[in-house]
Amino acid sequence: MFELKIDQGEIYCSTQLSKKSDEVFEFFSDANNLQILTPSFLKFKILSNLPDKIKLNDKIDYRISLRYIPIKWRSKITVWEPNKRFVDEQILGPYRQWVHEHLFIDNEHGCLAIDKVKYKIWFGFIVDKLFVKKELERIFSFRANKLSELFN
C-alpha cells in the first residue's frame, strides 16, 4: 500500500511496510542499496568510495541518465537521525534544488516509510508538467513497489 502525490515542486510518497523502522533504516544506511531502489532506466551508478554506513555530512557522487543524457549528481547528508529520518540534498545535479527527507514512523503494522521532496527545476512549470513530473512518478512508484517487495 502506498500513496504518491507530486504537485508544484513537492513530492509526498508513503509506503506501509511490515518491518519496524530500525530494520528499514539499517537498509537505507548502506548507500549501495540506493541502486536497488532506483529503476534501471536511470542507469544509476555510484562514483564515490562509500563508507560502511552513511553518516551526517557524507557526500555521495553518482551518475544517472535522464533521457539518455548522462548527468553527475552529488548529494550531501544534512540530517541524520537513526531509525527516525535523514535528509539528503543535491549539491550538484540536474535540479535547481532537491531536498529529500526520508521519514520512518513505527506503527502497529510495522513502519510507514515516507519520502518528502522539495524540488525546483530549470526552465519552470512547463518543463515540470511535460517531462519531470511523469519521470518522478515512475521513479517513486518503482521505489515504493521495491520497498514493499523487500519489507513486506
PyRosetta script that sets phi, psi and omega in degrees:
from pyrosetta import init, pose_from_sequence

init()
pose = pose_from_sequence("MFELKIDQGEIYCSTQLSKKSDEVFEFFSDANNLQILTPSFLKFKILSNLPDKIKLNDKIDYRISLRYIPIKWRSKITVWEPNKRFVDEQILGPYRQWVHEHLFIDNEHGCLAIDKVKYKIWFGFIVDKLFVKKELERIFSFRANKLSELFN")
pose.set_psi(1, 125.4)
pose.set_omega(1, 176.0)
pose.set_phi(2, -146.7)
pose.set_psi(2, 158.6)
pose.set_omega(2, 178.7)
pose.set_phi(3, -126.4)
pose.set_psi(3, 135.7)
pose.set_omega(3, -179.9)
pose.set_phi(4, -135.6)
pose.set_psi(4, 127.1)
pose.set_omega(4, 175.5)
pose.set_phi(5, -133.3)
pose.set_psi(5, 130.8)
pose.set_omega(5, 174.7)
pose.set_phi(6, -130.6)
pose.set_psi(6, 120.8)
pose.set_omega(6, -177.0)
pose.set_phi(7, -158.1)
pose.set_psi(7, 129.3)
pose.set_omega(7, 172.8)
pose.set_phi(8, 48.4)
pose.set_psi(8, 52.8)
pose.set_omega(8, 174.8)
pose.set_phi(9, 77.7)
pose.set_psi(9, 17.6)
pose.set_omega(9, 177.6)
pose.set_phi(10, -133.8)
pose.set_psi(10, 140.0)
pose.set_omega(10, 176.4)
pose.set_phi(11, -119.7)
pose.set_psi(11, 137.0)
pose.set_omega(11, 171.2)
pose.set_phi(12, -131.9)
pose.set_psi(12, 121.7)
pose.set_omega(12, 178.4)
pose.set_phi(13, -137.0)
pose.set_psi(13, 122.4)
pose.set_omega(13, 177.8)
pose.set_phi(14, -122.1)
pose.set_psi(14, 140.7)
pose.set_omega(14, -179.1)
pose.set_phi(15, -135.1)
pose.set_psi(15, 123.5)
pose.set_omega(15, 176.5)
pose.set_phi(16, -81.7)
pose.set_psi(16, 125.9)
pose.set_omega(16, 179.7)
pose.set_phi(17, -117.7)
pose.set_psi(17, 151.9)
pose.set_omega(17, -177.7)
pose.set_phi(18, -86.0)
pose.set_psi(18, -8.2)
pose.set_omega(18, 177.7)
pose.set_phi(19, -95.1)
pose.set_psi(19, 156.7)
pose.set_omega(19, 179.5)
pose.set_phi(20, -79.5)
pose.set_psi(20, 164.8)
pose.set_omega(20, -173.3)
pose.set_phi(21, -59.9)
pose.set_psi(21, -34.3)
pose.set_omega(21, -178.5)
pose.set_phi(22, -62.9)
pose.set_psi(22, -39.3)
pose.set_omega(22, 179.3)
pose.set_phi(23, -71.8)
pose.set_psi(23, -41.2)
pose.set_omega(23, 179.9)
pose.set_phi(24, -68.4)
pose.set_psi(24, -43.2)
pose.set_omega(24, 179.9)
pose.set_phi(25, -62.8)
pose.set_psi(25, -37.7)
pose.set_omega(25, 177.7)
pose.set_phi(26, -57.8)
pose.set_psi(26, -41.2)
pose.set_omega(26, 177.0)
pose.set_phi(27, -61.0)
pose.set_psi(27, -45.8)
pose.set_omega(27, -179.2)
pose.set_phi(28, -70.0)
pose.set_psi(28, -21.0)
pose.set_omega(28, 179.9)
pose.set_phi(29, -70.7)
pose.set_psi(29, -14.0)
pose.set_omega(29, 178.1)
pose.set_phi(30, -102.2)
pose.set_psi(30, 107.6)
pose.set_omega(30, -175.9)
pose.set_phi(31, -61.1)
pose.set_psi(31, -23.0)
pose.set_omega(31, 176.8)
pose.set_phi(32, -61.0)
pose.set_psi(32, -24.9)
pose.set_omega(32, 180.0)
pose.set_phi(33, -74.3)
pose.set_psi(33, -11.0)
pose.set_omega(33, 175.3)
pose.set_phi(34, -55.6)
pose.set_psi(34, -37.9)
pose.set_omega(34, -178.1)
pose.set_phi(35, -64.3)
pose.set_psi(35, -35.1)
pose.set_omega(35, 179.1)
pose.set_phi(36, -63.9)
pose.set_psi(36, -34.7)
pose.set_omega(36, -176.0)
pose.set_phi(37, -90.7)
pose.set_psi(37, 5.1)
pose.set_omega(37, -176.0)
pose.set_phi(38, -112.9)
pose.set_psi(38, 127.6)
pose.set_omega(38, -179.6)
pose.set_phi(39, -62.7)
pose.set_psi(39, 147.1)
pose.set_omega(39, -174.2)
pose.set_phi(40, -63.0)
pose.set_psi(40, -26.9)
pose.set_omega(40, -178.2)
pose.set_phi(41, -64.7)
pose.set_psi(41, -16.3)
pose.set_omega(41, 176.8)
pose.set_phi(42, -83.4)
pose.set_psi(42, -10.9)
pose.set_omega(42, 179.8)
pose.set_phi(43, 49.1)
pose.set_psi(43, 48.1)
pose.set_omega(43, -176.9)
pose.set_phi(44, -65.4)
pose.set_psi(44, 132.9)
pose.set_omega(44, 176.5)
pose.set_phi(45, -145.2)
pose.set_psi(45, 126.4)
pose.set_omega(45, 176.3)
pose.set_phi(46, -77.2)
pose.set_psi(46, 132.3)
pose.set_omega(46, -178.0)
pose.set_phi(47, -104.6)
pose.set_psi(47, -24.5)
pose.set_omega(47, -175.0)
pose.set_phi(48, -90.6)
pose.set_psi(48, 158.8)
pose.set_omega(48, 170.4)
pose.set_phi(49, -74.7)
pose.set_psi(49, 129.0)
pose.set_omega(49, -173.4)
pose.set_phi(50, -100.4)
pose.set_psi(50, 145.8)
pose.set_omega(50, 172.4)
pose.set_phi(51, -73.1)
pose.set_psi(51, 165.9)
pose.set_omega(51, 176.1)
pose.set_phi(52, -60.1)
pose.set_psi(52, -40.6)
pose.set_omega(52, 178.9)
pose.set_phi(53, -134.1)
pose.set_psi(53, 139.0)
pose.set_omega(53, 176.5)
pose.set_phi(54, -67.0)
pose.set_psi(54, 148.3)
pose.set_omega(54, 176.2)
pose.set_phi(55, -146.8)
pose.set_psi(55, 173.3)
pose.set_omega(55, 179.9)
pose.set_phi(56, -54.7)
pose.set_psi(56, 137.9)
pose.set_omega(56, 177.6)
pose.set_phi(57, 73.9)
pose.set_psi(57, 1.1)
pose.set_omega(57, 174.1)
pose.set_phi(58, -62.7)
pose.set_psi(58, 145.5)
pose.set_omega(58, 174.8)
pose.set_phi(59, -116.6)
pose.set_psi(59, 136.1)
pose.set_omega(59, -179.1)
pose.set_phi(60, -124.3)
pose.set_psi(60, 124.3)
pose.set_omega(60, 177.6)
pose.set_phi(61, -102.7)
pose.set_psi(61, 134.8)
pose.set_omega(61, 175.6)
pose.set_phi(62, -150.9)
pose.set_psi(62, 171.7)
pose.set_omega(62, 179.1)
pose.set_phi(63, -125.9)
pose.set_psi(63, 139.4)
pose.set_omega(63, 173.1)
pose.set_phi(64, -128.6)
pose.set_psi(64, 169.3)
pose.set_omega(64, 173.2)
pose.set_phi(65, -122.8)
pose.set_psi(65, 122.7)
pose.set_omega(65, 175.0)
pose.set_phi(66, -109.8)
pose.set_psi(66, 114.1)
pose.set_omega(66, -177.8)
pose.set_phi(67, 52.6)
pose.set_psi(67, 47.4)
pose.set_omega(67, 175.9)
pose.set_phi(68, 70.8)
pose.set_psi(68, 7.1)
pose.set_omega(68, 177.9)
pose.set_phi(69, -102.0)
pose.set_psi(69, 117.4)
pose.set_omega(69, 178.8)
pose.set_phi(70, -70.9)
pose.set_psi(70, 134.9)
pose.set_omega(70, -176.8)
pose.set_phi(71, -134.3)
pose.set_psi(71, 130.8)
pose.set_omega(71, 173.9)
pose.set_phi(72, -84.5)
pose.set_psi(72, 144.3)
pose.set_omega(72, -178.2)
pose.set_phi(73, -137.1)
pose.set_psi(73, 134.6)
pose.set_omega(73, 174.1)
pose.set_phi(74, -124.8)
pose.set_psi(74, 128.2)
pose.set_omega(74, 176.6)
pose.set_phi(75, -115.5)
pose.set_psi(75, 150.0)
pose.set_omega(75, 174.7)
pose.set_phi(76, -123.3)
pose.set_psi(76, 136.3)
pose.set_omega(76, 176.3)
pose.set_phi(77, -81.7)
pose.set_psi(77, 111.4)
pose.set_omega(77, -175.0)
pose.set_phi(78, -102.8)
pose.set_psi(78, -16.2)
pose.set_omega(78, 175.3)
pose.set_phi(79, -139.4)
pose.set_psi(79, 135.7)
pose.set_omega(79, 179.3)
pose.set_phi(80, -144.2)
pose.set_psi(80, 102.2)
pose.set_omega(80, 178.8)
pose.set_phi(81, -123.6)
pose.set_psi(81, 92.0)
pose.set_omega(81, -174.4)
pose.set_phi(82, -48.0)
pose.set_psi(82, 136.2)
pose.set_omega(82, 178.8)
pose.set_phi(83, 68.9)
pose.set_psi(83, 0.2)
pose.set_omega(83, -179.4)
pose.set_phi(84, -119.3)
pose.set_psi(84, -57.7)
pose.set_omega(84, -176.4)
pose.set_phi(85, -167.9)
pose.set_psi(85, 161.2)
pose.set_omega(85, 168.1)
pose.set_phi(86, -152.0)
pose.set_psi(86, 160.2)
pose.set_omega(86, -178.8)
pose.set_phi(87, -129.3)
pose.set_psi(87, 132.1)
pose.set_omega(87, 169.9)
pose.set_phi(88, -117.1)
pose.set_psi(88, 140.2)
pose.set_omega(88, -179.3)
pose.set_phi(89, -123.5)
pose.set_psi(89, 135.5)
pose.set_omega(89, 175.2)
pose.set_phi(90, -70.7)
pose.set_psi(90, 127.2)
pose.set_omega(90, 173.3)
pose.set_phi(91, -111.7)
pose.set_psi(91, -9.7)
pose.set_omega(91, 172.2)
pose.set_phi(92, -153.6)
pose.set_psi(92, 129.1)
pose.set_omega(92, 179.3)
pose.set_phi(93, 162.4)
pose.set_psi(93, -166.0)
pose.set_omega(93, -170.8)
pose.set_phi(94, -78.7)
pose.set_psi(94, -12.6)
pose.set_omega(94, -176.4)
pose.set_phi(95, -101.8)
pose.set_psi(95, 152.3)
pose.set_omega(95, 170.7)
pose.set_phi(96, -68.0)
pose.set_psi(96, -34.3)
pose.set_omega(96, 176.9)
pose.set_phi(97, -150.6)
pose.set_psi(97, 140.0)
pose.set_omega(97, 174.3)
pose.set_phi(98, -149.7)
pose.set_psi(98, 108.7)
pose.set_omega(98, 177.8)
pose.set_phi(99, -123.3)
pose.set_psi(99, 115.1)
pose.set_omega(99, -171.9)
pose.set_phi(100, -116.7)
pose.set_psi(100, 111.1)
pose.set_omega(100, 177.3)
pose.set_phi(101, -99.0)
pose.set_psi(101, 130.4)
pose.set_omega(101, 177.2)
pose.set_phi(102, -110.4)
pose.set_psi(102, 121.5)
pose.set_omega(102, -180.0)
pose.set_phi(103, -116.6)
pose.set_psi(103, 145.1)
pose.set_omega(103, 179.6)
pose.set_phi(104, -132.5)
pose.set_psi(104, 111.5)
pose.set_omega(104, -173.5)
pose.set_phi(105, -119.6)
pose.set_psi(105, 113.5)
pose.set_omega(105, 177.8)
pose.set_phi(106, -68.3)
pose.set_psi(106, 144.3)
pose.set_omega(106, 174.7)
pose.set_phi(107, -148.1)
pose.set_psi(107, -175.8)
pose.set_omega(107, -175.0)
pose.set_phi(108, -67.0)
pose.set_psi(108, -16.4)
pose.set_omega(108, -179.6)
pose.set_phi(109, -97.8)
pose.set_psi(109, -8.2)
pose.set_omega(109, -177.1)
pose.set_phi(110, 138.5)
pose.set_psi(110, -103.4)
pose.set_omega(110, -176.1)
pose.set_phi(111, -146.8)
pose.set_psi(111, 136.8)
pose.set_omega(111, 172.3)
pose.set_phi(112, -95.9)
pose.set_psi(112, 116.8)
pose.set_omega(112, 177.6)
pose.set_phi(113, -96.2)
pose.set_psi(113, 123.7)
pose.set_omega(113, -175.6)
pose.set_phi(114, -123.9)
pose.set_psi(114, 131.6)
pose.set_omega(114, 171.2)
pose.set_phi(115, -108.4)
pose.set_psi(115, 127.5)
pose.set_omega(115, 172.4)
pose.set_phi(116, -123.9)
pose.set_psi(116, 124.7)
pose.set_omega(116, -179.2)
pose.set_phi(117, -127.1)
pose.set_psi(117, 135.5)
pose.set_omega(117, 168.0)
pose.set_phi(118, -112.0)
pose.set_psi(118, 125.9)
pose.set_omega(118, -178.6)
pose.set_phi(119, -138.0)
pose.set_psi(119, 153.4)
pose.set_omega(119, 172.7)
pose.set_phi(120, -132.0)
pose.set_psi(120, 139.1)
pose.set_omega(120, -178.3)
pose.set_phi(121, -114.6)
pose.set_psi(121, 162.6)
pose.set_omega(121, 173.3)
pose.set_phi(122, -75.3)
pose.set_psi(122, 147.0)
pose.set_omega(122, 173.6)
pose.set_phi(123, 73.4)
pose.set_psi(123, 8.6)
pose.set_omega(123, 164.2)
pose.set_phi(124, 76.3)
pose.set_psi(124, -160.1)
pose.set_omega(124, -168.6)
pose.set_phi(125, -59.5)
pose.set_psi(125, -42.0)
pose.set_omega(125, -175.7)
pose.set_phi(126, -62.9)
pose.set_psi(126, -46.7)
pose.set_omega(126, 179.4)
pose.set_phi(127, -63.6)
pose.set_psi(127, -39.8)
pose.set_omega(127, 177.7)
pose.set_phi(128, -60.2)
pose.set_psi(128, -49.8)
pose.set_omega(128, -176.6)
pose.set_phi(129, -65.9)
pose.set_psi(129, -41.7)
pose.set_omega(129, -175.4)
pose.set_phi(130, -78.5)
pose.set_psi(130, -34.7)
pose.set_omega(130, -171.6)
pose.set_phi(131, -126.3)
pose.set_psi(131, -54.5)
pose.set_omega(131, -167.9)
pose.set_phi(132, -66.1)
pose.set_psi(132, -48.3)
pose.set_omega(132, -176.8)
pose.set_phi(133, -57.7)
pose.set_psi(133, -42.3)
pose.set_omega(133, 179.9)
pose.set_phi(134, -64.0)
pose.set_psi(134, -41.5)
pose.set_omega(134, 178.5)
pose.set_phi(135, -65.5)
pose.set_psi(135, -42.4)
pose.set_omega(135, 179.6)
pose.set_phi(136, -64.2)
pose.set_psi(136, -36.9)
pose.set_omega(136, 175.6)
pose.set_phi(137, -60.9)
pose.set_psi(137, -43.7)
pose.set_omega(137, 178.4)
pose.set_phi(138, -63.2)
pose.set_psi(138, -45.1)
pose.set_omega(138, -177.1)
pose.set_phi(139, -64.8)
pose.set_psi(139, -48.4)
pose.set_omega(139, -176.3)
pose.set_phi(140, -75.5)
pose.set_psi(140, -27.6)
pose.set_omega(140, 172.5)
pose.set_phi(141, -66.5)
pose.set_psi(141, -44.6)
pose.set_omega(141, 176.2)
pose.set_phi(142, -57.7)
pose.set_psi(142, -47.6)
pose.set_omega(142, -177.9)
pose.set_phi(143, -59.3)
pose.set_psi(143, -46.5)
pose.set_omega(143, -179.9)
pose.set_phi(144, -63.8)
pose.set_psi(144, -42.5)
pose.set_omega(144, 178.7)
pose.set_phi(145, -64.8)
pose.set_psi(145, -40.0)
pose.set_omega(145, 179.4)
pose.set_phi(146, -66.7)
pose.set_psi(146, -41.9)
pose.set_omega(146, 176.7)
pose.set_phi(147, -60.8)
pose.set_psi(147, -42.2)
pose.set_omega(147, 178.2)
pose.set_phi(148, -62.2)
pose.set_psi(148, -42.5)
pose.set_omega(148, 178.8)
pose.set_phi(149, -61.9)
pose.set_psi(149, -40.9)
pose.set_omega(149, -176.6)
pose.set_phi(150, -77.1)
pose.set_psi(150, -33.6)
pose.set_omega(150, -169.6)
pose.set_phi(151, -120.5)
pose.set_psi(151, 13.0)
pose.set_omega(151, 176.0)
pose.set_phi(152, -124.9)
pose.dump_pdb("model.pdb")
